[in-house]
């Protein structure tokens, strides 16, 4: 099969021929229809030196091969799968805390991912897609589950005013969820005007440019008070302190953005307001199922998050373009588009 593999730190991906994956007992092989390009992948290639690694963890497709000892799945079934390959048996797995699985392996980082025509997954991690969930929406389930987990970690309650910092894919996905959690005013901040404008299509009431002032004050000028909850979806040094400054007294700050550099913040900012500060990583298995159900039931339509598609052949160039400032939200890889 064809796959787009890493070639070295900071170097473009390369489309190569690799062996078709063979399922071990208890596994499935999915024929990939769509796979989202994640911001973490864009950063990873500049710091992770694993030539030959196939990235891609936001995917869906149909079952191509059913491994031994697998019940309930047939060739042709439409499916997605958790981006974390789990054992399915430990306490963490049984409770849905899949990132804490004793043997977890990250698809697209520790095992081959879905920038490819096929991918191998544990059958117990696969999730069936209802007919109402298109392949394109199926590729959004993983980032939407990440966003949902961040909203829950922020304990968003009906009537809360919420500020989302960042209008990238994770920030926009977070804004998608807030109405269904009962949020009142929803603000989104981002210094890029085109990205910020996209937030109006996912439920944002207030658009804020951090270049114009402290975003908590800007929010208060528009809404009447500082936000009850700030969800930080950028992941750059200094953003935790900015979030703590922006939120109101006794507020909550949920950190979803993954900062890989050292950061500092002033504890007194949070102490003086008696803030709750928490961090979110990936999602729970329950978030994944809740996301599928929400799309199926029409709770929201996240299709506006999709801003482009690319074939596997064109992926290396498209991937490089996304590493530079751009107006895209979620670009999908369609591995069979040029077949």
Secondary structure, 3 states (H helix, E strand, C coil): CEEEECCCCCCCCEEEECCCCCCCCCEEEEEEEEEECCHHHHHHCCCCCCCCCECCCEEEEEEEEECCCCCCCCCCCEEEECCEECCCCCHHHHCCCHHHCCCCEEECCCECCCCECEEEEEHHHEEECCCCCCHHHHCCHHHHHHHHHHHHHCCCCCCCCEEEECCCHHHHHHHHHHHHHCCCCEEEECCCHHHHHHHHHHCCCEEECHHHCCHHHHHHHHHCCCCCEEEECCCCCCHHHHHHHHCCCCCEEEECCCCCCCCCCCHHHHHHHCCEEEECCCCCHHHHHHHHHHHHHCCCCHHHHEEEEEEHHHHHHHHHHHCCCCCCCEEEEECCCCC
